[in-house]
Amino acid sequence: MALGAQPADVMLIVMREVLLLVTGGLVFGVAGAIAITRLVSTLLFGLTPTDPLTILMAVSLMVGVAAFAAYLPARKASRVDPMIALRYE
């Protein structure tokens, strides 16, 4: 913001970074979960190991929680006065 960024730009940058990390984690997590389905198939009652609805719901929940967890610091970062932030540095 000290260099001319708008509060919405700061918020977008923070949210993009967090959601990029979450997306990478979800890709590796879902791939790993599908890879080990044979090991856990005996523990799943009433579900197939690659049930798309369950995977979609888990992914949606993770993205929702991560977006909410990223929104709070992003909102705070977008409201900080640049001069006060630079003084602390």
DRENLOMI-658443 format. One record per residue: residue number from 1; y, z, x of N, C-alpha, C, O in turn. Coordinates in Angstrom, 1 decimal. Each point is the difference from the previous one (the first is absolute). Layout:
# DRENLOMI-658443
R   seq   nnorth      nup    neast   canorth     caup   caeast   cnorth      cup    ceast   onorth      oup    oeast
R   NUM        Y        Z        X         Y        Z        X        Y        Z        X        Y        Z        X
...
# end
This chain:
# DRENLOMI-658443
R   seq   nnorth      nup    neast   canorth     caup   caeast   cnorth      cup    ceast   onorth      oup    oeast
R     1     -1.2      0.0      0.8       1.2      0.0     -0.8      1.2      0.0      0.9      1.1     -0.5     -0.5
R     2     -1.2      1.1      1.7       1.2      0.0      0.9      0.3     -1.5      0.4      1.2     -0.2      0.4
R     3     -2.2     -0.7     -0.4       0.3     -1.3      0.4      0.2     -1.0     -1.2      0.0     -1.2      0.2
R     4      0.2      1.8     -1.4       0.3     -0.8     -1.1     -1.1     -0.2     -1.1      0.2     -0.8     -0.9
R     5     -1.3      1.4      1.1      -1.0     -0.1     -1.0      0.4      0.8     -1.3      0.6      1.0      0.0
R     6     -1.0     -1.6     -1.1       0.2      0.7     -1.3     -1.1      1.0     -0.3     -1.1     -0.1      0.6
R     7      1.4      1.1     -1.4      -1.1      1.0     -0.3     -1.3     -0.7     -0.6     -1.1      0.5      0.3
R     8      1.2     -1.5     -1.0      -1.1     -0.7     -0.6     -0.8     -0.7      1.2     -1.3      0.0     -0.1
R     9      2.0     -0.5      1.1      -0.7     -0.6      1.1     -0.8      1.1      0.8     -1.2     -0.3      0.4
R    10      1.8      1.5     -0.2      -0.7      1.0      0.7     -1.3      0.5     -0.8     -1.0      0.2      0.6
R    11      1.2     -0.1     -1.9      -1.2      0.4     -0.8     -1.1     -1.1      0.1     -1.1      0.3      0.0
R    12      1.5     -1.6     -0.1      -1.0     -1.0      0.1     -0.7      0.0      1.3     -1.2     -0.3      0.1
R    13      1.9      0.5      1.0      -0.6      0.0      1.3     -1.1      1.2      0.1     -1.1     -0.3      0.5
R    14      1.5      1.4     -0.9      -0.9      1.2      0.0     -1.2     -0.3     -0.8     -1.2      0.2      0.4
R    15      1.4     -0.6     -1.7      -1.1     -0.3     -0.9     -0.9     -1.1      0.6     -1.3      0.1     -0.2
R    16      1.9     -1.1      0.7      -0.9     -1.1      0.6     -0.9      0.4      1.1     -1.1     -0.3      0.1
R    17      1.7      1.2      0.8      -0.8      0.5      1.1     -1.2      0.8     -0.5     -1.1     -0.1      0.5
R    18      1.4      1.0     -1.4      -1.1      0.9     -0.5     -1.0     -0.8     -0.7     -1.2      0.2      0.2
R    19      1.6     -1.1     -1.1      -1.0     -0.8     -0.8     -0.8     -1.0      0.9     -1.1     -0.3     -0.3
R    20      1.7     -0.1      1.4      -0.7     -0.9      1.0     -1.1      0.8      0.6     -1.2     -0.5      0.2
R    21      1.4      1.8      0.2      -1.0      0.8      0.6     -1.1      0.3     -1.1     -1.2      0.1      0.4
R    22      1.6      0.2     -1.6      -1.0      0.3     -1.0     -0.8     -1.2     -0.3     -1.2      0.1     -0.2
R    23      1.8     -1.3      0.2      -0.8     -1.2     -0.3     -1.0     -0.2      1.1     -1.2     -0.4     -0.3
R    24      1.5      0.6      1.6      -0.9     -0.1      1.1     -1.1      1.0     -0.2     -1.2     -0.4      0.3
R    25      1.5      1.6     -0.6      -1.0      1.0     -0.2     -1.0     -0.3     -1.1     -1.2      0.2      0.0
R    26      1.8     -0.7     -1.1      -0.8     -0.4     -1.2     -1.0     -1.1      0.3     -1.1      0.0     -0.4
R    27      1.6     -1.0      1.2      -0.9     -1.1      0.3     -1.1      0.4      0.9     -1.2     -0.3     -0.3
R    28      1.4      1.1      1.3      -1.1      0.6      0.8     -0.8      0.9     -0.8     -1.3      0.1      0.2
R    29      1.9      0.7     -1.0      -0.8      1.0     -0.8     -0.9     -0.6     -1.0     -1.2      0.4     -0.1
R    30      1.7     -1.4     -0.6      -0.9     -0.7     -1.0     -1.1     -0.8      0.7     -1.1      0.0     -0.5
R    31      1.5     -0.6      1.6      -1.0     -0.8      0.7     -1.1      1.0      0.6     -1.2     -0.3     -0.1
R    32      1.6      1.4      0.5      -1.0      1.0      0.5     -0.8      0.6     -1.1     -1.2      0.2      0.2
R    33      1.8      0.0     -1.4      -0.7      0.5     -1.1     -1.1     -1.0     -0.5     -1.1      0.4     -0.3
R    34      1.5     -1.6      0.3      -1.0     -1.0     -0.4     -1.1     -0.2      1.0     -1.1     -0.3     -0.4
R    35      1.5      0.5      1.7      -1.0     -0.1      1.0     -1.1      1.1      0.0     -1.1     -0.3      0.3
R    36      1.5      1.4     -0.8      -1.0      1.2      0.0     -0.6      0.2     -1.3     -0.4      1.1     -0.3
R    37      0.5     -2.0     -0.6      -0.5      0.2     -1.4     -1.5      0.3      0.0     -0.4      0.7     -0.9
R    38     -0.4     -1.2      1.8      -1.4      0.3      0.0     -0.3      1.5      0.3     -0.9      0.6     -0.5
R    39      1.8      0.0      1.3      -0.2      1.4      0.3      0.3      0.9     -1.1     -0.6      1.1     -0.2
R    40      1.6     -1.4     -0.6       0.5      0.9     -1.1     -0.5     -0.5     -1.3      0.3      0.7     -1.0
R    41     -1.1     -1.7      0.9      -0.4     -0.5     -1.4     -0.9      1.0     -0.7      0.0      0.0     -1.2
R    42     -0.7      0.9      2.0      -0.8      1.0     -0.7      0.8      1.1     -0.6     -0.5      0.8     -0.8
R    43      1.7     -0.6      1.3       0.9      1.1     -0.5      0.8     -0.4     -1.2      0.7      0.8     -0.6
R    44     -0.6     -2.1      0.3       0.8     -0.5     -1.1     -0.8      0.0     -1.3     -1.0     -0.8     -0.1
R    45      1.4      1.5     -0.9      -0.8      0.1     -1.3      0.8     -0.8     -1.0      1.2      0.4     -0.3
R    46     -1.7     -1.5     -0.2       0.6     -0.7     -1.1      1.0     -1.1      0.5      0.7     -0.6     -0.8
R    47     -0.6      0.4      2.1       0.9     -1.0      0.6     -0.8     -0.8      1.0     -1.0      0.4      0.6
R    48      1.4     -1.7     -0.5      -0.5     -0.8      1.0      0.8      0.2      1.3      1.2      0.4     -0.1
R    49     -1.8     -0.6      1.2       0.8      0.4      1.3      1.3     -0.8      0.1      0.9      0.5      0.7
R    50     -0.8     -1.7     -1.2       1.2     -0.8      0.1      0.6     -0.2     -1.3      0.4     -1.1     -0.3
R    51     -0.3      2.1     -0.5       0.6      0.0     -1.3      1.5     -0.4      0.1      0.8      0.8      0.5
R    52     -0.4     -2.0     -0.9       1.4     -0.4      0.2      1.1      0.8     -0.7      1.0      0.2      0.5
R    53     -1.4      0.3     -1.7       1.0      0.9     -0.8      0.3      1.3      0.8      1.1      0.4      0.1
R    54     -2.2      0.2      0.4       0.2      1.2      0.8      0.8     -0.2      1.3      0.9      0.8      0.3
R    55     -1.2     -1.9      0.4       0.8     -0.3      1.2      1.4     -0.3     -0.3      0.9      0.5      0.7
R    56     -0.6     -1.2     -1.8       1.3     -0.4     -0.4      0.8      1.3     -0.4      1.2      0.1      0.3
R    57     -1.9      0.8     -1.0       0.7      1.2     -0.4      0.3      0.9      1.2      1.1      0.6      0.0
R    58     -2.0     -0.5      0.9       0.2      0.8      1.2      1.2     -0.6      0.9      0.8      0.7      0.5
R    59     -0.8     -2.0     -0.4       1.1     -0.7      0.7      1.3      0.2     -0.7      1.0      0.3      0.7
R    60     -1.0     -0.4     -2.0       1.3      0.2     -0.7      0.5      1.4      0.1      1.2      0.2      0.2
R    61     -2.1      0.7     -0.2       0.4      1.4      0.1      0.6      0.3      1.4      1.0      0.7      0.1
R    62     -1.7     -1.3      0.9       0.5      0.2      1.4      1.4     -0.6      0.2      0.9      0.6      0.6
R    63     -0.7     -1.8     -1.1       1.3     -0.7      0.1      1.1      0.8     -0.8      1.1      0.1      0.5
R    64     -1.5      0.4     -1.7       1.0      0.7     -0.7      0.4      1.3      0.6      1.2      0.3      0.1
R    65     -2.1      0.5      0.5       0.3      1.2      0.7      0.8     -0.3      1.2      1.0      0.7      0.3
R    66     -1.4     -1.7      0.5       0.7     -0.3      1.2      1.5     -0.5     -0.3      0.9      0.3      0.7
R    67     -0.8     -1.1     -1.8       1.4     -0.4     -0.4      0.9      1.2     -0.4      1.1      0.0      0.4
R    68     -1.7      0.9     -1.1       0.8      1.2     -0.4      0.3      0.8      1.2      1.1      0.5      0.2
R    69     -2.1     -0.3      0.7       0.2      0.8      1.3      1.1     -0.7      0.9      0.7      0.7      0.7
R    70     -0.6     -2.0     -0.8       0.9     -0.7      0.9      1.4     -0.1     -0.7      1.0      0.0      0.7
R    71     -1.0      0.1     -2.0       1.3     -0.1     -0.7      0.9      1.2      0.3      1.2     -0.2      0.2
R    72     -1.7      1.4     -0.2       0.8      1.2      0.2      0.7     -0.1      1.4      1.2      0.2      0.0
R    73     -1.8     -0.4      1.1       0.7     -0.1      1.3      0.9     -1.2      0.0      1.1      0.0      0.7
R    74     -1.5     -1.1     -1.3       0.9     -1.2      0.0      1.2      0.2     -0.8      1.1     -0.4      0.5
R    75     -1.1      1.1     -1.6       1.2      0.4     -0.7      0.9      0.9      0.8      1.2     -0.2      0.0
R    76     -1.8      1.2      0.7       0.8      0.9      0.8      0.6     -0.8      1.1      1.2      0.3      0.3
R    77     -1.9     -1.2      0.4       0.5     -0.7      1.1      1.2     -1.0     -0.5      0.9     -0.2      0.8
R    78     -1.0     -0.3     -2.0       1.0     -0.9     -0.5      1.3      0.8     -0.4      1.1     -0.6     -0.2
R    79     -1.2      1.9      0.1       1.2      0.8     -0.4      0.7      0.7      1.1      1.0      0.7     -0.2
R    80     -1.6     -0.8      1.4       0.6      0.7      1.1      1.2     -0.7      0.5      0.1     -1.2      0.1
R    81      1.0      2.0      0.2       1.2     -0.5      0.6     -0.3     -0.4      1.4     -0.4      0.8      0.8
R    82      0.7     -2.1     -0.4      -0.3     -0.4      1.3      0.7      0.8      1.1     -0.6      0.2      1.1
R    83      1.8      0.3     -1.3       0.7      0.8      1.1     -0.7      1.3      0.2     -0.1      0.5      1.1
R    84     -0.4      0.1     -2.2      -0.7      1.3      0.2     -1.3     -0.2      0.7     -0.4      0.8      0.8
R    85     -0.4     -1.9     -1.2      -1.2     -0.3      0.7      0.2     -0.3      1.5     -0.8      0.4      0.8
R    86      1.9     -1.1     -0.5       0.2     -0.4      1.4      0.4      1.3      0.8     -0.2      0.0      1.2
R    87      0.9      0.9     -1.8       0.4      1.3      0.7     -1.2      0.8      0.4      0.0      0.6      1.1
R    88     -1.1     -0.6     -1.9      -1.2      0.7      0.3     -0.8     -0.6      1.1     -0.8      0.6      0.7
R    89      1.0     -1.9     -0.4      -0.7     -0.7      1.0      0.7      0.3      1.3     -0.4     -0.5      1.1
# end
